């Protein structure tokens, strides 16, 4: 898994690209505070190499909690800036600090 951040000079926005190697998966999405944890809001596209990839524009100066949803199972990003405990989920969420 990987996260790439590209900060824009013209706007207070960061293009965040999520990449998930999941060759056996059928569906991968990123869910988080930036899309109200909506499982259908940010699906990642499957590439020919078997990984899934997608880009989201996020406002800088904020932190965002998120997780990947891979075929119905939640997983965290190992390269996240940090982890935060979530009582509602009873698990840790990945955190992006922009």
C-alpha positions as CSV (number, residue, x, y, z in Angstrom):
1,X,0.0,0.0,0.0
2,X,1.1,3.5,-0.6
3,X,0.1,7.1,-0.3
4,X,1.5,9.9,-2.5
5,X,0.8,13.6,-1.6
6,X,1.1,16.3,-4.2
7,X,0.5,19.8,-2.8
8,X,-0.8,22.4,-5.2
9,X,0.9,25.8,-5.2
10,X,-2.2,27.6,-6.7
11,X,-4.8,26.3,-4.1
12,X,-4.8,25.0,-0.5
13,X,-5.4,21.5,-1.9
14,X,-3.4,18.3,-1.8
15,X,-3.9,15.6,-4.4
16,X,-3.6,12.3,-2.5
17,X,-3.1,9.2,-4.5
18,X,-4.0,5.9,-2.8
19,X,-2.5,2.6,-4.2
20,X,-3.5,-0.8,-2.8
21,X,-1.9,-4.0,-4.1
22,X,-4.8,-6.4,-4.0
23,X,-4.6,-8.7,-7.0
24,X,-7.3,-11.1,-5.7
25,X,-9.7,-8.4,-4.7
26,X,-12.8,-7.5,-6.7
27,X,-13.6,-4.2,-5.1
28,X,-11.4,-1.7,-3.2
29,X,-12.5,1.7,-1.9
30,X,-11.1,4.3,0.4
31,X,-13.5,5.5,3.1
32,X,-12.9,8.2,5.6
33,X,-13.8,11.5,7.2
34,X,-13.4,13.3,3.9
35,X,-16.2,11.3,2.2
36,X,-18.4,10.7,5.3
37,X,-17.3,7.0,5.4
38,X,-19.4,6.4,2.3
39,X,-18.4,3.0,0.8
40,X,-19.5,4.0,-2.7
41,X,-18.0,7.6,-2.8
42,X,-14.4,6.8,-3.6
43,X,-13.9,3.5,-5.3
44,X,-10.3,2.7,-6.5
45,X,-9.7,1.5,-10.1
46,X,-8.1,-1.8,-10.8
47,X,-4.9,-1.5,-12.8
48,X,-3.4,-4.1,-15.2
49,X,-0.7,-5.0,-12.6
50,X,-3.5,-6.0,-10.1
51,X,-3.2,-3.0,-7.8
52,X,-6.0,-0.5,-7.2
53,X,-5.5,3.2,-7.5
54,X,-7.4,6.5,-7.0
55,X,-6.8,10.2,-6.3
56,X,-8.7,12.5,-4.0
57,X,-8.3,16.3,-3.7
58,X,-8.2,17.2,0.0
59,X,-8.0,20.6,1.7
60,X,-4.6,21.3,3.4
61,X,-4.3,22.2,7.0
62,X,-6.5,19.3,8.1
63,X,-6.2,15.8,9.3
64,X,-8.4,13.0,7.9
65,X,-9.1,9.6,9.3
66,X,-9.6,6.8,6.7
67,X,-9.4,3.1,6.0
68,X,-9.4,0.9,2.9
69,X,-12.4,-1.4,2.3
70,X,-11.2,-4.4,0.4
71,X,-14.0,-6.8,-0.6
72,X,-16.0,-5.8,2.5
73,X,-13.0,-6.0,5.0
74,X,-11.5,-2.9,6.5
75,X,-7.7,-2.5,6.6
76,X,-5.3,0.4,7.5
77,X,-2.6,2.0,5.4
78,X,0.8,1.1,6.7
79,X,2.3,4.3,5.4
80,X,-0.3,6.6,7.1
81,X,1.0,9.6,9.0
82,X,-0.4,8.1,12.2
83,X,-3.2,6.0,13.7
84,X,-6.2,7.1,15.8
85,X,-8.4,4.9,17.9
86,X,-12.1,5.0,17.0
87,X,-14.6,3.9,19.6
88,X,-17.4,3.5,17.1
89,X,-15.5,1.0,15.0
90,X,-13.6,-0.5,18.0
91,X,-10.4,-0.3,15.9
92,X,-7.7,2.1,14.8
93,X,-8.1,4.3,11.7
94,X,-5.3,5.5,9.5
95,X,-4.6,9.3,9.7
96,X,-3.5,11.7,6.9
97,X,-2.1,15.0,8.1
98,X,-2.0,17.6,5.3
